[in-house]
Structures are given as C-alpha cells and as structure tokens.
Amino acid sequence: MIVTCSLFLHDSSVAKEPDSVPKFIEGDVCVYGGTSGGVVAAVQARRMGKSVVLLEPGKHLGGMTSGGLSAVDIGDPRSAGGIAREYFRKLVVT
C-alpha cells in the first residue's frame, strides 16, 4: 500500500518574512523519522521508483548507526544483510 502525503513546512525563517509562502512537499511515500530504519525505508521506496519525503524533526540523520554505533555493532559481518550490509561495506571503503 502506497500512501500519498503532503507536508506543510513552517519554520522560523519562513515566519519572519511576511511575503513568504509556506512550502508544500509531496511524495508517494512519507517517512517520519530519520533513524537508520527511516533512512533504509526511504532508500528502498526510492529504489522501487517512488518519490520519497524523509522528515526528521531533529538535527541528526541516521540514528545511532551514523552516530558511531556501527563501529562496534558489525563484529561479525554475517550479522548484517541487505541495505545495512551495503552501508557497512561503503563505510569500510571510506
């Protein structure tokens, strides 16, 4: 099931300008939460040809994995598969 979403974005910079118009972003799939799971969901939806809106209310994207947990969590390479394995492989190369 694909849900179409429209987001109304209102930030402080837009509110300070009286001539500004709030922004609308539309996508086939809306993922709320930029944790590792949210990023992977957005990547997979895009690979399936859908337009994706990834909305993270904080300032950090990727959750604990991009924050450093991945260094200790990948002791056995067989423990990760799919998109997570792709990420770890690219992490090792860089």
N, C-alpha and C positions, 0 to 999 in steps of 0.2 A: 504494500500500500504506500503510495507516494502522497504526501500532504503538501499542498502549496502554501507557502507562508509569505506574509508581507510584514515587514518590520517598520515601525515608526521610530526613527532615531532622533533623540533630542539630547544634545549635550550642552554644557555650559557655554561653549564658544558660539553655538548657534543662538542661544537665548540672548546673548549680549548684543547681537546685531539685529536691529528692528526690521531690516529689509530681507533677512534670510528666510528661506523656506525650509521647513523640516524635511529630512531625507527619507525616502521610501526605498527599501531594498527588497526585491522579490526574488524568490528562488523556488525550485522544485522541492528542495529539502532544506529544512531549517534545523540546525544542530545547536542546541543551547548548552554551552559548557565546553571550554577549550582544554579539557583534560586529555590525557593520552587517548582515552576511549572516544571522546568527541572528535579529536583530530582524525583518528582512524576511520570513524564513521563518515566524516566529511570526505576524506580521500577516497573511500570505497564508493560512495554515492557519485562522486565526480567521475571515477573510472567507469561507472555504469552509465555515463552520459547525462547525468542530471546536473542542473545548476544548483550550487550549494551556498547557503548562508551559514557561516560559522560564527556564533555570537558568544563571546566570552566577556562577562561583566567585570572581570578583574583586569590586571595589567600583565598577567603571565600566561603564556600559551604553552601547552604541553604537559601540564601537571608535574607530578614528581619525576616522571621519566626524563623530561628535558631539564629538570632541576638537579639532576645528578644521581638519582636512584639507579639509573640504568647501569652504572659502573659496577655496582655490587649485585645487581639482580640477574646478570647474564652469566653467572659462573659456569653453567652448563649450556652450551649453545643449543642443545636439543630441547631446552625448556621453552623456547620461543619459536613461533611459526608465523606464517602469513605476513601481514604488513608490519608487525612488530619485528620479525626477523629481518625484513628489508631495512627497517630503520637501524637496527643494530649493526648490520653489515656496512651500511653507509657511515655509521658513527665510527667504526673501526678504521675505515679507509681515511677519514679526515683526521 
